[in-house]
């Protein structure tokens, strides 16, 4: 047992009691952090599921329009129409701290604010289905970026939850029980030493009384 390797002194007892108080305080704080992380994680998961469904629906709609457009246009015309994108999107990546976890934040800025700048072709030789497909993808882009943001946030928070859970378990099942066991061991040893000292003192007292009694009898 680890406690038996510790010198049973009052200084060590005081030190271990302080360690136990700190461990219990840390255990409570980490449990609170874990619970709050779990709450925010579950909210992010719900948001992520809703975004994924929305993005998948948008991509499915765009694909259908692309298939119809391809059926009504020759491949060369379609490839030429989509060869040179007109609009440009700049992505800025920042972060925000949530319970000591750095969550990514994506901010986008388009080259122009004109919503029609997404079409890189003229409308004379293309079908309206192609316009619908391009518009669907343009509309779904913000949600796709938000989905990437929330999925990364979920991954980071899940890793932090697991790390916090391990620390809570280590304190709960290792550090705190070991400190309690050490305190019990030192207290027991100190009590034994105190009883031994009292017995020795009583024996010395009895010997002194007996010696005094013999001395008085000889006198």
Secondary structure in CASP SS format (residue, H / E / C, confidence):
PFRMAT SS
TARGET T0000
AUTHOR 0000-0000-0000
METHOD secondary structure of the structure
MODEL  1
X C 1.00
X H 1.00
X H 1.00
X H 1.00
X H 1.00
X C 1.00
X C 1.00
X C 1.00
X C 1.00
X H 1.00
X H 1.00
X H 1.00
X H 1.00
X H 1.00
X H 1.00
X H 1.00
X H 1.00
X H 1.00
X H 1.00
X H 1.00
X H 1.00
X H 1.00
X H 1.00
X H 1.00
X H 1.00
X H 1.00
X H 1.00
X H 1.00
X H 1.00
X H 1.00
X H 1.00
X H 1.00
X H 1.00
X H 1.00
X H 1.00
X H 1.00
X H 1.00
X H 1.00
X H 1.00
X H 1.00
X H 1.00
X H 1.00
X H 1.00
X H 1.00
X H 1.00
X H 1.00
X H 1.00
X H 1.00
X H 1.00
X H 1.00
X H 1.00
X H 1.00
X H 1.00
X H 1.00
X H 1.00
X H 1.00
X H 1.00
X H 1.00
X H 1.00
X H 1.00
X H 1.00
X H 1.00
X H 1.00
X H 1.00
X H 1.00
X H 1.00
X H 1.00
X H 1.00
X H 1.00
X H 1.00
X H 1.00
X H 1.00
X C 1.00
X C 1.00
X H 1.00
X H 1.00
X H 1.00
X H 1.00
X H 1.00
X H 1.00
X H 1.00
X C 1.00
X C 1.00
X C 1.00
X C 1.00
X C 1.00
X C 1.00
X C 1.00
X E 1.00
X E 1.00
X E 1.00
X E 1.00
X E 1.00
X E 1.00
X E 1.00
X E 1.00
X E 1.00
X E 1.00
X C 1.00
X C 1.00
X E 1.00
X E 1.00
X E 1.00
X E 1.00
X E 1.00
X E 1.00
X E 1.00
X E 1.00
X E 1.00
X E 1.00
X C 1.00
X C 1.00
X C 1.00
X C 1.00
X H 1.00
X H 1.00
X H 1.00
X H 1.00
X C 1.00
X C 1.00
X C 1.00
X C 1.00
X C 1.00
X C 1.00
X C 1.00
X C 1.00
X C 1.00
X H 1.00
X H 1.00
X H 1.00
X H 1.00
X H 1.00
X H 1.00
X H 1.00
X H 1.00
X H 1.00
X H 1.00
X H 1.00
X H 1.00
X H 1.00
X H 1.00
X H 1.00
X H 1.00
X H 1.00
X H 1.00
X H 1.00
X H 1.00
X H 1.00
X H 1.00
X H 1.00
X H 1.00
X H 1.00
X H 1.00
X H 1.00
X H 1.00
X H 1.00
X H 1.00
X H 1.00
X H 1.00
X H 1.00
X H 1.00
X H 1.00
X H 1.00
X H 1.00
X H 1.00
X H 1.00
X H 1.00
X H 1.00
X H 1.00
X H 1.00
X H 1.00
X H 1.00
X H 1.00
X H 1.00
X H 1.00
X H 1.00
X H 1.00
X H 1.00
X H 1.00
X H 1.00
X H 1.00
X H 1.00
X H 1.00
X H 1.00
X H 1.00
X H 1.00
X H 1.00
X H 1.00
X H 1.00
X H 1.00
X H 1.00
X H 1.00
X H 1.00
X H 1.00
X H 1.00
X H 1.00
X H 1.00
X H 1.00
X H 1.00
X H 1.00
X H 1.00
X H 1.00
X H 1.00
X H 1.00
X H 1.00
X H 1.00
X H 1.00
X H 1.00
X H 1.00
X H 1.00
X H 1.00
X H 1.00
X H 1.00
X H 1.00
X H 1.00
X H 1.00
X H 1.00
X H 1.00
X C 1.00
END
